[in-house]
Amino acid sequence: MSEVLDYLIVGGGVVGCNIARELSRFDLKTVLCEKECDVAMGTSGRNSGVAHAGFYMIPKTLKAELNVRGHQMLPALCEEIGAQYNVIGKLVVAEKDDEIPYLLKLKRQGEINGTQGLRLIDADEVSKIEPNIRALKALYSPTSAILDPFQLTIGLAENALINGARIELNTEVLEIKHHEDYFTVETNKGSYKTRNIINSAGLYADKISALAGVEGYRIYPCRGEYHVLDKGVGHLLNTLVYPVPPKDSGGLGVHLTPTVDGNIMLGPSADYINEPCDLANTPDVMNQLLDEARLMLPALKRKDFIRSFAGNRPKLIPTSSNETVDYVIKEEYEGFINLVGIESPGLTAAPAIAERVIGLIKKRDELIEKKSFNPKRDKPVRFSRLTDEQKARLIAAEPAYGQIVCRCETVTKKEVLDALHNPLGAKSINSIKIRSRASMGRCQGGFCWPKIVQLIEDELKPELKDIRLCGAGSNMFIGKTKDLRRIK
Ligand SMILES: Cc1cc2nc3c(=O)[nH]c(=O)nc-3n(C[C@H](O)[C@H](O)[C@H](O)COP(=O)(O)OP(=O)(O)OC[C@H]3O[C@@H](n4cnc5c(N)ncnc54)[C@H](O)[C@@H]3O)c2cc1C
């Protein structure tokens, strides 16, 4: 408690982790507090994983500016931190004549915002790009891309860590007291003294703001439900396919999103809810998503669904009916920087948001760059993507690559061990899953969870009752009935 930090960041989503990495370029004491068991457990791990090219945003807003800038920054950033980034293009499809004006509006908007290469194309060209998609016309955006939001956020956090920032997991900010030239921040794990606070608490940013004495923001969560399709149908789609969204919808309409790992995601819906932590999937929405998606991709079947999840959009409530709701990124008073209402395209805009925050800080503080800053983080091995020769070489050097733990995703024991011994010290089953992809396939862990649990037991020797799916309260066992067959 006697130590005084320079910056305390609240929230380990993609925005907080990006800011932590940017601050780690300078000679500063920075701590990021995340209440969950790992980074990317909030909205940053519950979205479409799309790097938006910038044509959806209303021109001259901060959202538009930071979307386009973030989209420009992401390829180099992903390369540096070892996260996959695939440019696959996007089609916004019109199925009826009266939807075509919306495509023209998006094109005009995108051109003002600085989106490159937008073209209106007809049904013939649509079917050349996407043989399985039905459309009358489409807006084609060749620079739209996909990424793995977990890889991106984890990569940022790990890179910030090796450059000196501290990432404190399972650490919930509960109280903030403002003194003359510093703050005390109470958490469930103890107190911090800090000269500055950066609030990037996502769905809870209004509450953190109020704790720091800035009242008046209110976030209304808008839930988006998704279904993940089996890799077996991944070949049905080459690009991102979005519809013309329904009027006054809280999102971009139910879209079809290929993932960097070869699945397709279907969703999200848009329903305003009361609790930010309500992440339910509902049968009505499942039917609605399937019906809407089949209008574009008739070959879709319910039996192809392997997993459902939901993410909540942190919608900022406007203070008047004619206000355009935009991102709030500002220093409310000296030492307290607020980021509120960071909804879509926050994943894309995150590097530009961090750049803007550093810009705010540089207006009043001199930041001294560290010569030792290392922007690189090695890409984790994905055994399943290697050639047979590469696999053989790895197995010869490290026999744990020769044992498959997750059959559906062909994840090896070595990859699971690397995930388990991650630099952030995250120890849950979900932490292993989001790093290695073990249990992300069709059986969803039915086959590999017992093996993963054995590896956790062997490596970390925890009490059985302390093995968790994720954070507090997600304990998986109360005791042992018999010994499982051991993996050697
Ligand atoms: C359905 C959906 C689809 C989307 N699709 C896209 C897309 O395709 N492309 C795109 O660019 N954007 C997309 N977005 C938006 C994007 O996901 C978000 O804008 C972005 O993830 C916000 O990141 P964040 O770091 O601000 O928030 P979060 O990821 O929510 O991080 C905030 C963190 O703060 C932590 N926290 C909260 N309170 C406390 C506390 N008291 N103490 C400590 N920690 C705390 C939370 O646990 C959380 O981890 C989508 C969003 C949704 C909901």
The ligand as an SDF file (V2000), in Angstrom:
LIG
                    3D

 53 58  0  0  0  0  0  0  0  0999 V2000
  -22.9690   -9.1750  -29.5200 C   0  0  0  0  0  0  0  0  0  0  0  0
  -21.7640   -8.3120  -29.7500 C   0  0  0  0  0  0  0  0  0  0  0  0
  -21.0780   -8.3710  -30.9640 C   0  0  0  0  0  0  0  0  0  0  0  0
  -19.9800   -7.5460  -31.1970 C   0  0  0  0  0  0  0  0  0  0  0  0
  -19.2590   -7.6860  -32.3490 N   0  0  0  0  0  0  0  0  0  0  0  0
  -18.1820   -6.8890  -32.5740 C   0  0  0  0  0  0  0  0  0  0  0  0
  -17.3900   -7.0500  -33.7380 C   0  0  0  0  0  0  0  0  0  0  0  0
  -17.5930   -7.9600  -34.5260 O   0  0  0  0  0  0  0  0  0  0  0  0
  -16.3970   -6.1670  -33.9600 N   0  0  0  0  0  0  0  0  0  0  0  0
  -16.1200   -5.1500  -33.1090 C   0  0  0  0  0  0  0  0  0  0  0  0
  -15.2430   -4.3520  -33.3970 O   0  0  0  0  0  0  0  0  0  0  0  0
  -16.8000   -5.0290  -31.9420 N   0  0  0  0  0  0  0  0  0  0  0  0
  -17.8020   -5.8750  -31.6510 C   0  0  0  0  0  0  0  0  0  0  0  0
  -18.4940   -5.7840  -30.4800 N   0  0  0  0  0  0  0  0  0  0  0  0
  -18.0770   -4.7760  -29.5060 C   0  0  0  0  0  0  0  0  0  0  0  0
  -16.8570   -5.2040  -28.7000 C   0  0  0  0  0  0  0  0  0  0  0  0
  -16.9550   -6.5530  -28.3120 O   0  0  0  0  0  0  0  0  0  0  0  0
  -16.7420   -4.3110  -27.4610 C   0  0  0  0  0  0  0  0  0  0  0  0
  -16.8510   -2.9670  -27.8630 O   0  0  0  0  0  0  0  0  0  0  0  0
  -15.4110   -4.4930  -26.7510 C   0  0  0  0  0  0  0  0  0  0  0  0
  -15.1650   -5.8510  -26.4950 O   0  0  0  0  0  0  0  0  0  0  0  0
  -15.4220   -3.7040  -25.4600 C   0  0  0  0  0  0  0  0  0  0  0  0
  -14.2360   -3.9860  -24.7680 O   0  0  0  0  0  0  0  0  0  0  0  0
  -14.0010   -3.4240  -23.3080 P   0  0  0  0  0  0  0  0  0  0  0  0
  -12.6180   -3.7860  -22.9450 O   0  0  0  0  0  0  0  0  0  0  0  0
  -14.3890   -1.9870  -23.2830 O   0  0  0  0  0  0  0  0  0  0  0  0
  -15.0930   -4.1500  -22.4100 O   0  0  0  0  0  0  0  0  0  0  0  0
  -15.0970   -5.6470  -21.7230 P   0  0  0  0  0  0  0  0  0  0  0  0
  -14.5420   -6.6620  -22.6280 O   0  0  0  0  0  0  0  0  0  0  0  0
  -16.4730   -5.8340  -21.2410 O   0  0  0  0  0  0  0  0  0  0  0  0
  -14.0920   -5.4670  -20.5400 O   0  0  0  0  0  0  0  0  0  0  0  0
  -14.4310   -4.8160  -19.3460 C   0  0  0  0  0  0  0  0  0  0  0  0
  -13.8440   -5.6170  -18.2260 C   0  0  0  0  0  0  0  0  0  0  0  0
  -13.9960   -4.9210  -17.0090 O   0  0  0  0  0  0  0  0  0  0  0  0
  -14.1410   -5.8730  -15.9860 C   0  0  0  0  0  0  0  0  0  0  0  0
  -14.7110   -5.2060  -14.8210 N   0  0  0  0  0  0  0  0  0  0  0  0
  -15.9450   -4.6630  -14.6990 C   0  0  0  0  0  0  0  0  0  0  0  0
  -16.1210   -4.1600  -13.4740 N   0  0  0  0  0  0  0  0  0  0  0  0
  -14.9590   -4.3640  -12.7980 C   0  0  0  0  0  0  0  0  0  0  0  0
  -14.5210   -4.0720  -11.4870 C   0  0  0  0  0  0  0  0  0  0  0  0
  -15.3170   -3.4780  -10.5760 N   0  0  0  0  0  0  0  0  0  0  0  0
  -13.2600   -4.4360  -11.1210 N   0  0  0  0  0  0  0  0  0  0  0  0
  -12.4310   -5.0540  -12.0110 C   0  0  0  0  0  0  0  0  0  0  0  0
  -12.8220   -5.3790  -13.2560 N   0  0  0  0  0  0  0  0  0  0  0  0
  -14.0500   -5.0270  -13.6640 C   0  0  0  0  0  0  0  0  0  0  0  0
  -15.0540   -6.9030  -16.6140 C   0  0  0  0  0  0  0  0  0  0  0  0
  -14.9970   -8.1500  -15.9490 O   0  0  0  0  0  0  0  0  0  0  0  0
  -14.5260   -6.9640  -18.0330 C   0  0  0  0  0  0  0  0  0  0  0  0
  -13.5940   -7.9970  -18.2240 O   0  0  0  0  0  0  0  0  0  0  0  0
  -19.5670   -6.6230  -30.2050 C   0  0  0  0  0  0  0  0  0  0  0  0
  -20.2400   -6.6010  -28.9730 C   0  0  0  0  0  0  0  0  0  0  0  0
  -21.3120   -7.4540  -28.7390 C   0  0  0  0  0  0  0  0  0  0  0  0
  -21.9870   -7.4640  -27.4160 C   0  0  0  0  0  0  0  0  0  0  0  0
  1  2  1  0
  2  3  1  0
  2 52  2  0
  3  4  2  0
  4  5  1  0
  4 50  1  0
  5  6  2  0
  6  7  1  0
  6 13  1  0
  7  8  2  0
  7  9  1  0
  9 10  1  0
 10 11  2  0
 10 12  1  0
 12 13  2  0
 13 14  1  0
 14 15  1  0
 14 50  1  0
 15 16  1  0
 16 17  1  0
 16 18  1  0
 18 19  1  0
 18 20  1  0
 20 21  1  0
 20 22  1  0
 22 23  1  0
 23 24  1  0
 24 25  2  0
 24 26  1  0
 24 27  1  0
 27 28  1  0
 28 29  2  0
 28 30  1  0
 28 31  1  0
 31 32  1  0
 32 33  1  0
 33 34  1  0
 33 48  1  0
 34 35  1  0
 35 36  1  0
 35 46  1  0
 36 37  1  0
 36 45  1  0
 37 38  2  0
 38 39  1  0
 39 40  1  0
 39 45  2  0
 40 41  1  0
 40 42  2  0
 42 43  1  0
 43 44  2  0
 44 45  1  0
 46 47  1  0
 46 48  1  0
 48 49  1  0
 50 51  2  0
 51 52  1  0
 52 53  1  0
M  END
$$$$
